[in-house]
Amino acid sequence: MPDGRGRRERRRLLIAPDRLHAGGGVVTLLERERHYLRKVLRLRSGERCDVVDGAGHLWSARLAADETLALEPSLSEPRRTGTPPRPGLELALAVPRRSFDEGLRMVVELGLDRLTLLRAERSVAAPGAISDRWRLIVAEACEQCERLWCPALEGIEPACGVFETPPAAGELRLLATTRRRLDGLMDVLRRRSGDGLVRVVLAVGPEGGWSPAEEARAEGAGWLPVSLSDQILRTPTAAVAAVAQLATWRDGLSSPCPAPSPSP
């Protein structure tokens, strides 16, 4: 039966798995969620939206008069499931001085799977912890771009501590840097496409770049230096450019090669 609205207007709401399970598939909405459904989407009682848990599942859900959402047909029967994309794409990013909110939204929409925030030697006034605003931006970006999987947001960690963490099996670790003659990111990724990679981690430094000590420790631990651009990019710009290249490369891994054109 139609729910009173066209299918294209079935927007998504991201609700964490623990909240979905706590109510057995009936969720009491938070104030932000009520405002979004009632005031922004103008959803009426009895109408539906889609709910994702950020862990690969999607349900249809009906809004009730008591400001709850009920998953349909049930919590154990999602309407759609998906496996996480592979290889995973991770960005280790020195927190920028400004313009981070929009850059954060963009890298989520582009398909980043994990973002670890760093405190580098040349970071300026890096906060001590991840803010609730940043977590909200990640959630809203997932809803906007209709992702089934919500990226992890972690940190804020000292850069050298992250550099010296032993790599996982199947992990390629790359260090974006400047003012050196280096292979470009896409060139390096294409050469490693057949290596059975499980995860690619790319580190992007602060506005003043990595310190010599940080570069030495990273490269000593096996991080491979790469170039993102011939130009010097601000940290938010570099982050978006990097994730766009990573996502394009990953998309190409699953795309069949075009058939050769017939000879005339």
C-alpha positions as a Python dict, from the first residue, in 0.01 Angstrom:
ca = {
    (1, 'M'): (0, 0, 0),
    (2, 'P'): (138, 345, -77),
    (3, 'D'): (250, 537, 230),
    (4, 'G'): (137, 875, 100),
    (5, 'R'): (475, 981, -35),
    (6, 'G'): (674, 899, -348),
    (7, 'R'): (951, 644, -317),
    (8, 'R'): (1216, 905, -388),
    (9, 'E'): (1118, 1083, -64),
    (10, 'R'): (1189, 781, 155),
    (11, 'R'): (1487, 935, 332),
    (12, 'R'): (1710, 743, 570),
    (13, 'L'): (1763, 778, 941),
    (14, 'L'): (2078, 634, 1101),
    (15, 'I'): (2013, 469, 1437),
    (16, 'A'): (2286, 280, 1623),
    (17, 'P'): (2244, -99, 1655),
    (18, 'D'): (2232, -89, 2036),
    (19, 'R'): (1926, 138, 2029),
    (20, 'L'): (1751, -82, 1774),
    (21, 'H'): (1813, -395, 1981),
    (22, 'A'): (1727, -231, 2314),
    (23, 'G'): (1368, -179, 2202),
    (24, 'G'): (1337, -499, 2002),
    (25, 'G'): (1290, -300, 1683),
    (26, 'V'): (1078, -20, 1832),
    (27, 'V'): (1282, 296, 1881),
    (28, 'T'): (1200, 600, 2093),
    (29, 'L'): (1318, 896, 1888),
    (30, 'L'): (1563, 1156, 2011),
    (31, 'E'): (1470, 1523, 1981),
    (32, 'R'): (1696, 1570, 1676),
    (33, 'E'): (1536, 1270, 1507),
    (34, 'R'): (1182, 1386, 1582),
    (35, 'H'): (1261, 1728, 1440),
    (36, 'Y'): (1410, 1576, 1125),
    (37, 'L'): (1113, 1346, 1059),
    (38, 'R'): (833, 1582, 1163),
    (39, 'K'): (964, 1926, 1064),
    (40, 'V'): (1213, 1859, 783),
    (41, 'L'): (1057, 1558, 611),
    (42, 'R'): (705, 1648, 733),
    (43, 'L'): (634, 1283, 802),
    (44, 'R'): (293, 1210, 953),
    (45, 'S'): (197, 933, 1193),
    (46, 'G'): (156, 607, 1001),
    (47, 'E'): (399, 708, 726),
    (48, 'R'): (732, 541, 663),
    (49, 'C'): (1099, 619, 632),
    (50, 'D'): (1403, 397, 599),
    (51, 'V'): (1629, 314, 893),
    (52, 'V'): (1991, 202, 870),
    (53, 'D'): (2209, 84, 1157),
    (54, 'G'): (2544, 180, 1004),
    (55, 'A'): (2643, -187, 1013),
    (56, 'G'): (2508, -305, 680),
    (57, 'H'): (2132, -333, 744),
    (58, 'L'): (1831, -134, 624),
    (59, 'W'): (1468, -154, 731),
    (60, 'S'): (1146, 18, 648),
    (61, 'A'): (1003, 184, 959),
    (62, 'R'): (662, 333, 1043),
    (63, 'L'): (629, 649, 1252),
    (64, 'A'): (379, 615, 1536),
    (65, 'A'): (180, 885, 1714),
    (66, 'D'): (381, 826, 2035),
    (67, 'E'): (702, 939, 1854),
    (68, 'T'): (843, 590, 1810),
    (69, 'L'): (960, 413, 1497),
    (70, 'A'): (871, 48, 1445),
    (71, 'L'): (1090, -156, 1210),
    (72, 'E'): (905, -357, 946),
    (73, 'P'): (858, -645, 921),
    (74, 'S'): (1087, -702, 1224),
    (75, 'L'): (1433, -638, 1364),
    (76, 'S'): (1547, -983, 1253),
    (77, 'E'): (1427, -928, 895),
    (78, 'P'): (1599, -627, 740),
    (79, 'R'): (1479, -528, 396),
    (80, 'R'): (1836, -500, 271),
    (81, 'T'): (2179, -612, 389),
    (82, 'G'): (2526, -546, 253),
    (83, 'T'): (2883, -650, 315),
    (84, 'P'): (3143, -386, 397),
    (85, 'P'): (3336, -260, 93),
    (86, 'R'): (3684, -402, 43),
    (87, 'P'): (3957, -307, 70),
    (88, 'G'): (3874, -79, 359),
    (89, 'L'): (3980, 283, 321),
    (90, 'E'): (4119, 464, 625),
    (91, 'L'): (4241, 819, 665),
    (92, 'A'): (4476, 917, 948),
    (93, 'L'): (4437, 1293, 956),
    (94, 'A'): (4601, 1568, 1157),
    (95, 'V'): (4310, 1781, 1280),
    (96, 'P'): (4291, 2095, 1061),
    (97, 'R'): (4281, 2444, 1208),
    (98, 'R'): (3959, 2530, 1026),
    (99, 'S'): (3713, 2414, 758),
    (100, 'F'): (3712, 2065, 908),
    (101, 'D'): (3334, 2025, 935),
    (102, 'E'): (3272, 2042, 561),
    (103, 'G'): (3578, 1833, 483),
    (104, 'L'): (3455, 1568, 727),
    (105, 'R'): (3117, 1559, 557),
    (106, 'M'): (3280, 1521, 216),
    (107, 'V'): (3510, 1231, 303),
    (108, 'V'): (3216, 1039, 452),
    (109, 'E'): (3007, 1098, 140),
    (110, 'L'): (3298, 982, -78),
    (111, 'G'): (3309, 644, 97),
    (112, 'L'): (3576, 658, 369),
    (113, 'D'): (3549, 362, 611),
    (114, 'R'): (3753, 485, 905),
    (115, 'L'): (3890, 822, 1014),
    (116, 'T'): (4156, 839, 1284),
    (117, 'L'): (4232, 1193, 1398),
    (118, 'L'): (4593, 1274, 1484),
    (119, 'R'): (4780, 1526, 1693),
    (120, 'A'): (5100, 1608, 1502),
    (121, 'E'): (5402, 1810, 1611),
    (122, 'R'): (5293, 2103, 1394),
    (123, 'S'): (4922, 2080, 1477),
    (124, 'V'): (4779, 2408, 1604),
    (125, 'A'): (4552, 2382, 1908),
    (126, 'A'): (4432, 2029, 1832),
    (127, 'P'): (4137, 1941, 2059),
    (128, 'G'): (4181, 1669, 2316),
    (129, 'A'): (3883, 1458, 2211),
    (130, 'I'): (3634, 1404, 1931),
    (131, 'S'): (3339, 1640, 1960),
    (132, 'D'): (2973, 1538, 1953),
    (133, 'R'): (2932, 1777, 1657),
    (134, 'W'): (3176, 1574, 1449),
    (135, 'R'): (2991, 1252, 1528),
    (136, 'L'): (2664, 1418, 1426),
    (137, 'I'): (2821, 1534, 1098),
    (138, 'V'): (2929, 1176, 1023),
    (139, 'A'): (2578, 1045, 1092),
    (140, 'E'): (2408, 1312, 881),
    (141, 'A'): (2650, 1254, 592),
    (142, 'C'): (2571, 881, 600),
    (143, 'E'): (2200, 956, 585),
    (144, 'Q'): (2247, 1203, 301),
    (145, 'C'): (2453, 974, 77),
    (146, 'E'): (2253, 660, 166),
    (147, 'R'): (2537, 449, 298),
    (148, 'L'): (2468, 118, 472),
    (149, 'W'): (2798, 130, 661),
    (150, 'C'): (2887, 420, 887),
    (151, 'P'): (3259, 500, 908),
    (152, 'A'): (3436, 475, 1241),
    (153, 'L'): (3562, 803, 1389),
    (154, 'E'): (3853, 756, 1629),
    (155, 'G'): (4129, 949, 1805),
    (156, 'I'): (4266, 1195, 1883),
    (157, 'E'): (4602, 1009, 1886),
    (158, 'P'): (4966, 1124, 1875),
    (159, 'A'): (5083, 1084, 1516),
    (160, 'C'): (5406, 900, 1602),
    (161, 'G'): (5215, 650, 1813),
    (162, 'V'): (4995, 565, 1516),
    (163, 'F'): (5295, 546, 1282),
    (164, 'E'): (5471, 294, 1507),
    (165, 'T'): (5172, 63, 1549),
    (166, 'P'): (5254, -267, 1372),
    (167, 'P'): (5062, -309, 1044),
    (168, 'A'): (4785, -563, 1012),
    (169, 'A'): (4802, -841, 755),
    (170, 'G'): (4709, -715, 409),
    (171, 'E'): (4745, -351, 508),
    (172, 'L'): (4908, -88, 287),
    (173, 'R'): (5018, 223, 477),
    (174, 'L'): (5088, 545, 288),
    (175, 'L'): (5222, 882, 403),
    (176, 'A'): (5113, 1189, 205),
    (177, 'T'): (5395, 1441, 196),
    (178, 'T'): (5523, 1732, -13),
    (179, 'R'): (5836, 1899, -154),
    (180, 'R'): (5988, 1567, -260),
    (181, 'R'): (5994, 1383, -592),
    (182, 'L'): (5755, 1099, -517),
    (183, 'D'): (5518, 867, -696),
    (184, 'G'): (5158, 985, -703),
    (185, 'L'): (4897, 815, -489),
    (186, 'M'): (4707, 667, -786),
    (187, 'D'): (5028, 529, -940),
    (188, 'V'): (5116, 349, -617),
    (189, 'L'): (4763, 213, -575),
    (190, 'R'): (4750, 78, -930),
    (191, 'R'): (5078, -106, -881),
    (192, 'R'): (4938, -272, -568),
    (193, 'S'): (4595, -359, -706),
    (194, 'G'): (4679, -729, -738),
    (195, 'D'): (4826, -767, -390),
    (196, 'G'): (4506, -883, -218),
    (197, 'L'): (4492, -578, 6),
    (198, 'V'): (4249, -580, 297),
    (199, 'R'): (4294, -218, 401),
    (200, 'V'): (4467, 99, 277),
    (201, 'V'): (4561, 363, 534),
    (202, 'L'): (4669, 709, 420),
    (203, 'A'): (4812, 967, 660),
    (204, 'V'): (4764, 1338, 586),
    (205, 'G'): (4952, 1593, 793),
    (206, 'P'): (4880, 1940, 933),
    (207, 'E'): (4903, 2272, 749),
    (208, 'G'): (5277, 2299, 816),
    (209, 'G'): (5343, 1943, 704),
    (210, 'W'): (5494, 1652, 895),
    (211, 'S'): (5806, 1726, 1097),
    (212, 'P'): (6130, 1557, 985),
    (213, 'A'): (6112, 1336, 1294),
    (214, 'E'): (5756, 1225, 1213),
    (215, 'E'): (5847, 1142, 853),
    (216, 'A'): (6152, 948, 965),
    (217, 'R'): (5955, 746, 1222),
    (218, 'A'): (5674, 674, 977),
    (219, 'E'): (5904, 561, 697),
    (220, 'G'): (6111, 361, 944),
    (221, 'A'): (5793, 175, 1040),
    (222, 'G'): (5711, 94, 677),
    (223, 'W'): (5485, 380, 570),
    (224, 'L'): (5538, 455, 201),
    (225, 'P'): (5561, 827, 112),
    (226, 'V'): (5338, 941, -175),
    (227, 'S'): (5234, 1265, -342),
    (228, 'L'): (4871, 1379, -363),
    (229, 'S'): (4922, 1671, -600),
    (230, 'D'): (5180, 1891, -767),
    (231, 'Q'): (5029, 2178, -567),
    (232, 'I'): (5055, 2243, -193),
    (233, 'L'): (4709, 2169, -50),
    (234, 'R'): (4548, 2281, 273),
    (235, 'T'): (4478, 1991, 506),
    (236, 'P'): (4098, 1975, 443),
    (237, 'T'): (4155, 1994, 66),
    (238, 'A'): (4423, 1725, 83),
    (239, 'A'): (4191, 1498, 283),
    (240, 'V'): (3909, 1527, 29),
    (241, 'A'): (4145, 1486, -268),
    (242, 'A'): (4302, 1179, -107),
    (243, 'V'): (3972, 1005, -31),
    (244, 'A'): (3839, 1083, -380),
    (245, 'Q'): (4143, 909, -531),
    (246, 'L'): (4117, 614, -293),
    (247, 'A'): (3747, 567, -368),
    (248, 'T'): (3802, 594, -743),
    (249, 'W'): (4074, 330, -724),
    (250, 'R'): (3857, 94, -517),
    (251, 'D'): (3561, 137, -749),
    (252, 'G'): (3786, 42, -1039),
    (253, 'L'): (3880, -287, -872),
    (254, 'S'): (3522, -414, -905),
    (255, 'S'): (3447, -263, -1245),
    (256, 'P'): (3493, -497, -1542),
    (257, 'C'): (3740, -386, -1805),
    (258, 'P'): (3562, -254, -2114),
    (259, 'A'): (3565, -484, -2415),
    (260, 'P'): (3808, -377, -2688),
    (261, 'S'): (3654, -196, -2981),
    (262, 'P'): (3629, -407, -3297),
    (263, 'S'): (3884, -336, -3564),
    (264, 'P'): (3750, -141, -3864),
}
